[in-house]
Structures are given as structure tokens and as C-alpha cells.
Amino acid sequence: MMEDLNIGPEEKNASGLGRWFEGPVPRLFLMPAILILALTALIGLNKELLPAPAAVQPPLRPSGQEAGQGTTQAYLEPGELLRLGTRYHEDAVHKIVDQKSVFQGSLILVNQKQRLPEDYQAEQLRVINDWIDTLPPEALIVSKAGTMLNQTASDALDQMIRAAADEGIGGFTLVSGYRSVAYQRELFEKKIQKYMTEGLDRESAEQETKEIVAVPGESEHHTGLAMDLPSQEHLTLETSYGTTINGKWLAENAWRHGFIIRYPENKTGITGISFEPWHLRYVGYPHSELMQREGWCMEEYIQILRQNRGLTAKTEDGTIWQIDYQIPENGMIVIPLIVGTKSSGDGLGGYIVTAPVYRPAQ
């Protein structure tokens, strides 16, 4: 039986099956099939060597915020205008940055977990009394001569007080602006002593103090970008200020001038500071509008920028902003050559570059 299977060459070629395999038609169909099978096997064996497609991640939200909360219509798909990161649709230049510059700019984050460096120096301080006489009468009162703010924050305060005066609201009182570390220590210790006279031991008094007074080195007042702005009728700095005419006006309008209510009532668990409707922090526009509209405190906003490497947003006036979060590469960040572009360190090692990539026709 085995010998019957040993077909010779002549007999094989003479058979119909042999002739069919050697014809042009089977070659046309069989060769691609063989190649496809071989390629499929190769991919299967080496699948782990092929890069997996990037997963599409939804925009990250602040902790506790559910899908659908906030205004999403203001945000564009990143690819519609330009890509996030350090790629711009127009020419760009590199800006050399150093370690200290991460603590410069209007978006530096300062809180109980993010202290300022020991050698930190506030930028471009300006004495408020130098220009207060140019305001409408009784629009703004400075409780202490020599009170200073950062130059940009000072200019924004000027504009904001004038806007309030135009609506018939005055009597704002600047009770605190820039504070040196030495003055911070003085205030912190004074508050501790007050609680101790009320019966608390030192440890408990210090814990209570931390909820309303920043620990020296952890105070935004050291930047010159923060201020306490109650009214003449509410100098005791109580939360009820938020229900007054002045307090309500600030809550509704401060963002238009680049300020935010730094310690909102519903964000105490994140900021670590009790509700302070009088405490304003200058962050600049458009950041103030985005935080106001979405209900983000500053910690949440910086977190979103860091995790998403920025965002593209449309503000109320129709301007489209590219807000790019960059980690320096070789000590450099990329700045687009667009008029109005600004950059700021965040105090955490990154830089926030803000460019108005589209402005509606006037």
C-alpha cells in the first residue's frame, strides 16, 4: 500500500490536479493568501511589540464634580484650533526659565501644602496710597498707610473700584495687602494668644488659628497678589459680609477684573481655609472668568491644567484662548508669537502660557 503513494514526477505532472496547481490562476490566488496568513501569524506572535493606540481620555474634573456639571459649551475640542502642548499654529519662540521663575506670575499656587521658598521676594510692589486720591470720593479706603500690592493687581483693583463706583457702590476698605513673613508671624502668634485667653491650650489654639490665618510662608499675602477687601460697615471680617451689597457685588463682578474669591464657602475641604468673602486673589483674565463660571477654586483649576496639559476655551467676549501647561524642557518653555500672550509659573514646577488665538471682529 505504501508503494502506491510514491508517485513519480511524470505521473504527478500528468494528473489533472498537478496541472491545476501549476497553472497561472492558482498562483494568482494562493500567493497573496499565503502572505496574509504569514503576516497574521507574525502579528499574533509579536503583538506585545506593537504600540497600543492611545486611549481617548475625557477631560478631567475636579474631585467631587460629576459629568454634566459646569458649562461645557465654552470649551472647544483641542484639535479644532491647535494641539495642546507646545505646538502652536503660528511661529513660536523659546523662553529660558530658571528655578525661581516658577514662583513668578499671577497663577502661583500658595497654600498649606505649597509653601513659598524661604528667599521668595514679591514682584513689583506698589503703594496703594500713591493713586487712591484719583478715585471717586469714599470709593476705597486704605486702613493702613503704606499698604502695597503687586503692580498688576493694583491696577486691576483701581479698575474694579471704579466699576463699582459707577454702579453706586463704594466704601470698600483695603485692610490688608502684601505681608512680609515677619508680619505673618506676628499675626499668627497674636491669633494663637487670643484663643488661649479664651481657654484653649496652645495646641488647640494653633489648630484653630490655622483655619483662619495662614501659617507664615503659606500665605498668599506674601505674593502681593492677595488682599482683604471688606466695607467700612463690616471691618470685623465675618462671613456675613457675603450677604451685604459690597460682598455680593464682589462675588458677582470681581472676576471681570481678574480677581477671584479665593476661599469659597463650598471649597473649604480643598483650600483648607474657612469661607472668606472678603479675601480676593488676583489670577488675571481669562482665568478668573473660567474659575467663576465653572465654580472651581484655584487648587482645582491648577489641577485641571496640569492633568490635561492645558485647555482651549472661549470667554464671554468671544475670544478663544489657548491655555497651555508646560513642563520646561532643557530649561525652556515655548511662547507663541501672539499679541497678548502671558506666562506664569504655578509654584509646582510648571508654567501656564495663555494666548488669545482668536478675537472676534470689533
URFEN-V476934 format. One record per helix or strand of 2 or more residues. SS is the DSSP state (~ for helix, > for strand). FROM is the first residue (numbers start at 0). TO is the last residue. Records with the same first field share a line. If there is no record, write none. Layout:
# URFEN-V476934
SS: FROM-TO, FROM-TO
This chain:
# URFEN-V476934
~: 1-4, 8-13, 15-20, 23-44, 46-48, 77-80, 99-102, 127-129, 131-133, 150-165, 180-196, 201-209, 219-222, 231-233, 238-242, 244-256, 264-270, 286-293, 297-307
>: 91-95, 124-126, 139-141, 147-149, 171-175, 225-230, 258-262, 275-281, 309-313, 319-326, 331-335, 341-344, 349-357
